[in-house]
């Protein structure tokens, strides 16, 4: 208001009786009611509150200073009572308006943040385990069910655990630099180190810590200096197995391996052993299974020889055998009392055979189109 009556004294306004005082307070109250009725947000509410109840320049302060204090004695009681009634009215309406403004702000915020459940959700791609990890898990499940334990070990090994303790002497061809990755170490290093070429070192480490019976499988990554192609890689995966006890025979070995193969490939798979040689087993065998692609017939469905088994009807799976007694000497086992078997399974090869994969390089190329085929 351009003309603010509360800035003047009652004498300046020509007020000299109680009725005139009541009229002036009624005008002020009407002005307040008009202003408070149009407040819709917190900012305007704050301005209005400061304008009316502010300690230094508020309307109620001005009335106290300009109307009450200089009022003549016959009007002081009337002005004081009217001021108290106005103050109570102003504070009551301001509180009501504060609650109304806050409720409106909360409702507006709720409307902004409300989730419309009728809208389709945002599709988030869900990852899955790599196909090799799935095969690892399936193999571990099969062997855990028949009493084996899973152990893991370091990928950087000493020649002793990787070769010598497995009955592979220093002059053996697999110890040549062309087959093994050796680490370049400072001259002060206590001895050479290498990237393990198989997970068999953990068989030795396990037998050093544990007396028979021992039944373990050792999954993990291994390294050899192979040129990458469809069936070779400088890094690949194996599961080595070992069982040692006082009464293990070749029949136990044969039954265990056949059980695993039929659980993994299916009950219709046939198996056979072929004589072979490995430094740490004696006798040693190569384990074959009937071709799962042609059913062991050697013939392709469209005629001609099966491309997987080359018409032989059999596919080589892995090497195995009874533990060579010489190995027991490295772990202080009595070779006259204990016996056992060991095997080494190529995980990448089993995955390729089971899922019809032609090139093992796809395991390491991180091509999402390939990985999504194995959820």
Secondary structure, 3 states (H helix, E strand, C coil): CCCCHHHCCCCCCCCCCHHHHHHHHHHHHHHHHHHHHCCCCHHHHHHHHHHHHCCCCCHHHHHHHHHHCCCCHHHHHHHHHHHHHHHHHHHHHHHHHHHHHHHHHHHHHHHHHCCCCCCCCCCCCCCCCCHHHHHHHHHHHHHHCCCCEECCCCCEEEHHHHCHHHCCCCCCHHHCCCCCCECCCCCCCCCCEEECCCCCHHHHHHHHHCCCCEEEEEEEEEECCCCCCCCCCCEEEEEEEEEEECCCCHHHHHHHHHHHHHHHHCCCCCEEEEEEEECCEEEEEEEEEECCCCCCCCECCCCCECCCCCCCCEEEEEEEEEECHHHHCCCCCCCCCCEEEEEEEEHHHHHHHHHCCCCHHHHHCCCHHHHCCCC
